[in-house]
Amino acid sequence: MLDNEKRALIGRNDKEEICLIAQMANRHGLITGATGTGKTVTLQTLSETFSDMGVPVFAADMKGDLSGVAKIGGNKTSVNQRVEQYRLRDKGFDFKAFPVRFWDIFGQQGHPVKTTITAMGPLLLERLLQLNETQGAVLNMAFRIADENGLLLIDLKDLRKTIQYIGDNRTDFASQYGNIAPASIGAIQRALLHLESQGGDIFFGEPELEITDFIQTEQGKGVINILAADKLMNTPRIYTTFLLWLLDDLYDSLPEVGDLEKPKLVFFFDEAHLLFNDMPKSLLEKVEQIIRLIRSKGVGIYFCTQSPADIPETILGQLGNRVQHALRAYTTKEVKAVKVAASSFRANPDFNTETAITELNTGEALISFLDEKGAPTPVQRANILPPQGQIGPISPTERDLLIRSSLIHGIYEKLIDRESAFEILSQQQNLLEEERRRALEEKERIKQLREAERNQRAEARRSKQERGLIDEMISQVGKSATRQITNQLGRTISRSLLGALFGKK
């Protein structure tokens, strides 16, 4: 709720009001507290406040509760009592709805959100696929080979085909890129199949999200962009990688604007502890750089998690605006988390911060915002103002009506599948297979011709041999007949001569 154009009333106690200065809102922030202590309501109150400032908001909705900002509030007795208790209507408080745009990676509860493999980049994909250093090097190589050969990497099938192409021709690439182990190729392919089974293939494709669609206003109010994350949380690595990609895209796309009177966009990163689990050093350094520099592009980032201990020190120090809800201190680990949270505030002599953290009621918080000079104010114990929109989710019918009435309805719903690496490499593979088939057919034809020639030669040899035997037989028979005739003729002549000599006729 706006106190004036430059200050927004966020909480109050019996003594004073706690306001967020619009010009300091892009100095980032942190909302922490145990489950059930009021973090979601605080997130809703802040989102509505920024919307009233004319600042667009992006936030993930874990349970669907945040969708209530799209509907007029006042549906909770406790909220109405709080409004009356602090006479908020005199400050301009009024139950109302806010402009909302729903998004959903799966395209079921909002406009589909997609990006391309190329836009995601090898660094984030390496984390998404949980690759080791060697496998990550092969993935980087795949991006470079695709770039050098004009292969568009749009969806998962493009990347799978490119990895297969590299594996089939790894000896050809070895001289330029080094040895490529078949085991690494196999590991990447298995990781891609696993990602696809988790629904990751839905995330990659076209039309690709135009990041400026998150930075819109309607009738002077910032649009609250809500990402349906109830199903997405079943695959936390996809969820955190998606949000990291959004931050990276914002950082790369938006121009430098310096210090503005108010942010261009406020980005809430809920369940932030999932982001930093097992994050490699190279990626952590990139996130630190984005957090440090993106404020000069007019973007404020607010992490929501259970404890400040969930955030790396190098990033925690950059989060100037803080809201701490209650923490429990039953175990040694929880006691340590309370100490970390207390030490992150500028002390207030009126109360013990560490003790207060464990005593806070639901909806109550320790608050410290930056002052006009950018310095943190002493921590205050106060009640967060109730939301002006509905607390709790809207109905599926109401959500569907808002989606269909959106100005961008139909733009991201029409899927595109243009020619990319998969089609090009498949075509090349088909041509090679066709050439291979023709070569095999020609080889078989030549083999058959040679076989026929050998058969003809063998037949000729057999014929020749057979003719030789017949001629020999004829020759032998002829010689035998000649001898018989000669012998018979000799005997006849002999008898004739002897008959003549001895007087016989």
C-alpha positions in Angstrom: 0.0 0.0 0.0 1.5 3.3 -1.1 2.0 5.9 1.7 3.1 8.4 -1.0 4.7 8.3 -4.4 8.2 7.5 -3.0 7.3 5.3 0.1 5.2 2.2 0.5 3.7 1.1 3.8 4.6 -2.5 4.4 4.2 -3.1 8.2 3.4 -1.3 11.4 3.4 -1.7 15.2 1.9 0.3 18.0 4.6 3.0 17.7 5.4 3.5 14.1 4.9 2.6 10.4 7.6 0.7 8.4 7.9 1.8 4.8 9.9 0.6 1.8 11.5 3.4 -0.2 10.7 2.9 -3.9 14.2 4.1 -5.0 15.8 1.5 -2.8 13.6 -1.4 -3.9 16.1 -2.5 -6.6 18.8 -3.0 -3.9 17.3 -6.6 -3.6 15.8 -8.2 -0.6 15.2 -11.3 1.5 12.1 -12.8 3.0 12.7 -15.6 5.5 10.9 -17.7 8.0 9.7 -21.2 8.9 6.8 -22.8 7.1 3.4 -21.4 8.1 4.7 -18.1 9.6 3.4 -15.8 6.9 6.0 -15.7 4.1 3.5 -16.2 1.3 1.2 -13.4 2.6 4.2 -11.1 2.9 5.2 -11.9 -0.7 1.6 -11.1 -1.8 1.6 -7.8 0.1 4.9 -6.8 -1.4 3.7 -7.8 -4.9 0.6 -5.7 -4.6 2.6 -2.8 -3.3 5.0 -2.9 -6.2 2.0 -3.2 -8.6 0.5 -0.1 -7.1 3.9 1.7 -7.7 3.5 0.8 -11.4 6.3 -1.8 -11.1 5.8 -5.2 -12.8 6.4 -8.3 -10.6 7.5 -11.9 -11.3 6.8 -14.6 -8.7 6.5 -18.3 -8.6 3.3 -19.7 -7.0 4.1 -22.9 -5.1 0.6 -23.8 -3.9 -1.7 -21.6 -6.1 -2.3 -19.2 -3.2 -0.7 -16.2 -4.8 -3.3 -16.2 -7.6 -5.7 -14.5 -5.2 -4.1 -11.1 -6.1 -6.3 -11.2 -9.2 -9.5 -11.0 -7.1 -10.9 -8.4 -4.6 -9.9 -9.3 -1.0 -11.6 -9.1 2.3 -12.5 -12.8 2.5 -10.7 -13.4 5.8 -12.1 -12.2 9.2 -8.5 -11.8 10.6 -7.7 -9.5 7.7 -10.7 -7.3 8.3 -9.8 -7.1 11.9 -6.3 -6.0 11.1 -7.6 -3.3 8.8 -9.8 -1.9 11.5 -7.2 -2.2 14.2 -4.7 0.0 12.4 -7.4 2.1 10.7 -5.8 1.3 7.4 -8.7 2.7 5.4 -7.7 6.1 6.5 -4.4 5.5 4.9 -6.0 4.6 1.5 -6.3 0.9 2.1 -9.0 -0.7 0.0 -9.7 -4.3 -1.0 -9.1 -4.6 -4.8 -7.9 -6.9 -7.6 -4.6 -6.4 -9.4 -3.6 -7.0 -13.1 -2.3 -10.6 -13.3 -0.7 -12.7 -16.1 -0.4 -16.4 -15.5 2.4 -18.5 -16.9 3.1 -22.3 -16.8 5.9 -24.3 -18.3 3.5 -27.1 -18.9 0.9 -24.8 -20.5 -1.9 -26.0 -18.3 -2.4 -23.1 -15.8 -1.0 -20.3 -17.8 0.7 -19.2 -21.0 3.4 -21.7 -22.0 7.0 -20.6 -21.2 9.7 -21.9 -23.5 13.3 -21.2 -24.3 15.8 -22.8 -26.7 18.8 -25.0 -25.9 21.1 -22.2 -27.4 19.5 -19.5 -25.2 19.9 -21.7 -22.1 23.6 -22.2 -22.8 26.0 -25.0 -21.8 26.7 -23.7 -18.2 23.0 -23.9 -17.1 22.4 -27.1 -19.1 25.5 -28.8 -17.4 23.8 -28.2 -14.0 20.4 -29.2 -15.3 21.8 -32.5 -16.6 24.1 -33.0 -13.6 27.2 -33.6 -15.7 30.7 -34.0 -14.4 33.6 -31.8 -15.6 34.5 -34.1 -18.5 31.0 -34.5 -19.7 30.5 -30.8 -19.4 33.5 -30.2 -21.7 31.8 -32.5 -24.3 28.6 -30.5 -24.0 30.5 -27.3 -24.5 32.1 -28.9 -27.6 28.7 -29.7 -28.9 27.6 -26.1 -28.7 30.7 -25.0 -30.5 30.4 -27.6 -33.3 26.7 -26.7 -33.8 27.6 -23.0 -34.0 30.5 -23.7 -36.5 28.2 -25.8 -38.7 25.1 -23.6 -38.6 23.1 -26.1 -36.6 20.3 -24.5 -34.6 19.9 -26.0 -31.1 16.2 -25.4 -30.3 14.8 -28.4 -28.4 16.1 -31.6 -26.8 15.9 -33.6 -29.9 18.3 -31.1 -31.6 20.8 -31.6 -28.8 20.4 -35.4 -28.7 21.0 -35.6 -32.5 24.1 -33.3 -32.3 25.6 -35.4 -29.5 24.9 -38.6 -31.5 26.6 -36.9 -34.6 29.6 -36.1 -32.5 29.8 -39.6 -31.1 29.5 -41.2 -34.6 32.3 -39.0 -35.9 34.4 -38.6 -32.8 37.6 -39.7 -34.6 37.1 -36.9 -37.1 36.8 -34.3 -34.2 39.6 -35.7 -32.1 42.4 -33.8 -33.9 40.7 -30.4 -33.3 38.9 -30.9 -30.0 40.8 -33.8 -28.3 39.7 -37.3 -27.5 35.9 -37.9 -27.0 35.2 -40.8 -24.8 32.2 -42.9 -25.8 31.3 -43.1 -22.1 30.8 -39.3 -22.0 28.6 -39.4 -25.0 26.5 -42.1 -23.4 26.3 -40.3 -20.1 25.0 -37.1 -21.8 22.4 -39.1 -23.8 21.1 -40.8 -20.7 20.9 -37.5 -18.9 18.9 -36.0 -21.8 16.5 -39.0 -21.7 16.1 -38.6 -18.0 15.4 -34.9 -18.4 12.8 -35.6 -21.1 11.1 -38.1 -18.8 10.7 -35.4 -16.2 9.0 -33.1 -18.6 12.1 -31.1 -19.5 11.3 -31.5 -23.3 8.2 -29.3 -22.8 10.4 -26.4 -21.6 12.6 -26.3 -24.7 11.2 -25.1 -28.0 9.6 -22.2 -29.7 8.0 -19.6 -29.6 10.7 -18.5 -27.1 9.6 -16.2 -24.3 10.1 -12.5 -25.0 11.4 -11.3 -21.6 9.8 -7.8 -22.1 6.4 -9.5 -21.8 7.2 -9.6 -18.1 7.6 -5.9 -17.9 4.1 -4.6 -18.6 1.7 -2.2 -16.9 -2.1 -2.0 -17.2 -3.9 1.3 -16.3 -0.8 2.5 -14.4 -0.4 -0.7 -12.3 2.4 -3.1 -12.8 1.3 -6.5 -14.0 2.0 -9.3 -11.5 3.4 -12.3 -13.5 2.6 -15.6 -11.7 4.4 -18.8 -12.6 2.4 -21.9 -11.7 5.0 -23.9 -9.8 3.0 -26.6 -8.0 3.9 -29.3 -10.5 7.2 -27.7 -11.4 8.4 -28.2 -7.8 8.3 -32.0 -8.3 11.5 -31.4 -10.4 13.3 -28.7 -8.4 16.4 -28.7 -10.6 14.2 -27.7 -13.6 12.5 -25.1 -11.5 15.7 -23.5 -10.3 17.4 -23.7 -13.7 14.4 -22.0 -15.3 14.5 -19.1 -12.8 18.3 -18.8 -13.3 17.8 -18.6 -17.0 15.2 -15.9 -16.6 17.6 -13.9 -14.5 20.4 -14.4 -17.0 18.0 -13.4 -19.9 17.0 -10.2 -18.0 20.6 -9.4 -17.3 21.6 -9.9 -21.0 18.5 -8.2 -22.5 17.9 -5.1 -20.4 20.0 -1.9 -20.9 21.8 0.0 -18.2 19.6 2.6 -16.6 21.4 3.5 -13.4 19.5 4.5 -10.3 15.8 4.9 -11.0 13.0 6.4 -8.9 11.5 2.9 -8.8 12.5 -0.5 -10.3 11.5 -1.6 -13.8 10.8 -5.1 -12.5 10.9 -7.0 -9.1 11.7 -10.7 -9.3 10.8 -13.0 -6.4 12.8 -16.2 -6.2 10.8 -18.5 -3.9 12.3 -21.6 -2.3 15.7 -20.1 -2.9 17.5 -22.8 -0.8 16.9 -25.2 -3.8 18.9 -22.9 -6.0 22.2 -23.1 -4.1 22.1 -26.8 -3.3 25.2 -28.4 -4.9 25.8 -25.4 -7.1 29.2 -25.6 -8.9 31.6 -22.7 -8.2 31.5 -21.4 -11.8 27.7 -21.1 -11.7 27.7 -19.5 -8.3 30.2 -16.9 -9.5 27.9 -16.1 -12.4 24.9 -15.7 -10.1 26.9 -13.4 -7.8 27.7 -11.3 -10.8 24.1 -11.1 -11.9 22.9 -10.1 -8.4 25.6 -7.4 -8.1 25.1 -5.8 -11.5 21.4 -6.3 -12.4 20.2 -3.6 -10.1 21.8 -1.1 -12.5 19.4 -2.4 -15.1 16.4 -1.6 -12.8 15.7 -5.1 -11.5 15.3 -5.9 -7.9 15.7 -9.6 -6.8 14.0 -10.8 -3.6 14.9 -14.3 -2.3 12.3 -16.2 -0.3 13.5 -19.1 1.9 13.4 -20.4 5.4 16.7 -19.1 6.8 19.3 -16.5 5.8 21.8 -19.4 6.2 20.4 -20.8 3.0 22.0 -18.0 1.0 25.7 -17.8 0.3 27.5 -15.0 2.2 28.6 -13.3 -0.9 25.0 -12.9 -2.1 23.5 -12.4 1.4 25.5 -9.2 1.8 23.9 -7.7 -1.3 20.3 -8.1 0.0 19.5 -4.8 1.6 15.7 -5.0 2.3 14.8 -7.8 4.8 11.7 -9.3 6.3 12.3 -12.1 8.9 9.4 -14.2 10.1 9.6 -16.6 13.0 12.1 -19.4 13.2 12.1 -22.4 15.5 15.1 -23.3 17.7 14.7 -26.9 18.8 17.8 -28.4 17.3 21.4 -27.3 17.2 21.1 -26.6 13.5 18.0 -24.4 14.1 19.7 -22.5 17.0 22.6 -21.7 14.7 20.2 -20.5 12.0 18.5 -18.2 14.5 21.9 -16.7 15.4 22.8 -16.2 11.7 19.4 -14.5 11.1 19.8 -12.2 14.1 23.3 -11.2 13.1 22.2 -10.1 9.7 20.2 -7.2 11.2 21.2 -3.9 12.5 20.5 -4.2 16.2 17.6 -2.3 17.9 18.3 -1.5 21.6 14.5 -1.9 22.4 14.6 -5.7 22.1 16.9 -8.7 21.7 16.8 -9.7 18.0 17.7 -13.3 18.6 15.0 -13.9 21.2 12.4 -12.0 19.1 12.9 -14.3 16.1 11.6 -17.3 18.1 8.7 -15.3 19.6 7.1 -13.8 16.5 3.5 -14.6 15.8 2.1 -15.6 12.4 2.0 -12.5 10.2 4.5 -10.7 12.5 8.1 -10.1 11.3 11.3 -8.3 12.0 11.8 -5.7 9.3 14.8 -3.7 8.1 14.6 -1.7 4.9 17.3 0.6 3.4 17.0 4.3 4.2 17.3 7.2 1.7 21.1 6.9 1.8 21.1 3.2 1.2 22.0 2.2 4.8 20.0 -0.5 6.6 17.6 0.9 9.3 17.6 -0.7 12.8 15.4 -3.8 12.9 11.8 -3.3 13.8 9.2 -5.8 15.1 5.9 -5.2 13.3 2.9 -6.8 11.7 2.9 -7.1 8.0 0.0 -5.3 6.3 -2.7 -7.6 5.0 -3.1 -8.0 1.2 -5.7 -6.0 -0.6 -6.4 -8.9 -2.9 -7.9 -12.2 -1.9 -6.0 -14.5 0.4 -6.0 -18.0 -1.1 -6.3 -19.2 -4.7 -8.9 -18.3 -7.3 -11.0 -21.0 -8.9 -9.8 -22.8 -12.1 -12.7 -21.2 -14.0 -11.6 -17.7 -12.9 -8.0 -18.5 -13.8 -9.0 -19.8 -17.3 -11.0 -16.7 -18.0 -8.1 -14.4 -17.1 -5.8 -16.4 -19.3 -8.1 -16.2 -22.3 -8.7 -12.5 -21.8 -4.9 -11.8 -21.7 -3.5 -9.6 -24.5 -0.9 -12.3 -25.3 -3.3 -15.2 -25.4 -2.6 -17.3 -28.5 0.9 -16.1 -29.0 2.8 -18.6 -27.0 0.1 -21.3 -27.4 1.0 -21.8 -31.1 4.0 -24.1 -31.1 6.7 -23.7 -33.8 9.0 -26.5 -35.1 11.3 -25.1 -37.7 14.2 -26.7 -39.4 17.1 -27.1 -36.9 19.9 -29.4 -36.0 17.7 -32.5 -35.8 16.2 -32.1 -39.3 19.6 -31.1 -40.9 21.6 -33.9 -39.3 18.7 -36.4 -40.0 18.7 -35.4 -43.6 22.5 -35.8 -43.8 22.2 -39.1 -42.1 19.5 -40.2 -44.6 21.7 -39.1 -47.5 24.7 -41.0 -46.1 22.5 -44.1 -45.5 21.2 -43.8 -49.1 24.8 -43.5 -50.4 25.8 -46.4 -48.2 22.8 -48.5 -49.5 23.7 -47.7 -53.1 27.4 -48.6 -52.5 26.3 -51.9 -50.9 24.0 -52.6 -53.9 26.8 -51.7 -56.4 29.2 -53.9 -54.4 26.6 -56.8 -54.5 26.1 -56.3 -58.2 29.8 -56.4 -58.9 30.1 -59.4 -56.7 27.3 -61.2 -58.6 28.9 -60.2 -62.0 32.2 -61.6 -60.8 30.5 -64.7 -59.5 28.8 -65.1 -62.9 32.1 -64.7 -64.7 33.7 -67.3 -62.4 30.9 -69.6 -63.0 31.2 -69.1 -66.8 34.9 -69.8 -66.7 34.4 -72.8 -64.6 31.7 -74.1 -67.0 34.0 -73.4 -69.9 36.7 -75.4 -68.2 34.4 -78.2 -67.5 33.1 -78.2 -71.1 36.7 -78.2 -72.4 37.6 -81.1 -70.2 34.5 -83.0 -71.2 35.3 -82.4 -74.9 38.8 -83.6 -74.4 37.6 -86.8 -72.8 35.2 -87.5 -75.7 37.9 -86.8 -78.3 40.3 -89.1 -76.5 37.7 -91.8 -76.3 36.9 -91.4 -80.0 40.6 -91.5 -80.8 41.1 -94.6 -78.7 38.1 -96.3 -80.3 39.4 -95.3 -83.8 42.8 -96.7 -83.1 41.3 -99.9 -81.8 39.0 -100.3 -84.8 41.9 -99.6 -87.1 43.9 -102.3 -85.5 41.1 -104.7 -85.7 40.5 -103.9 -89.4 44.2 -104.1 -90.2 44.5 -107.5 -88.4 41.4 -108.8 -90.2 42.7 -107.6 -93.6 46.1 -109.2 -92.9 44.6 -112.5 -92.1 42.3 -112.4 -95.2 45.3 -111.6 -97.5 47.4 -114.3 -95.9 44.7 -116.9 -96.5 44.3 -115.8 -100.1 48.0 -116.1 -100.8 48.4 -119.5 -99.1 45.3 -120.8 -101.0 46.9 -119.8 -104.3 50.2 -121.4 -103.4 48.6 -124.7 -102.4 46.2 -124.8 -105.3 43.1 -123.9 -103.5 40.7 -121.5 -104.9 
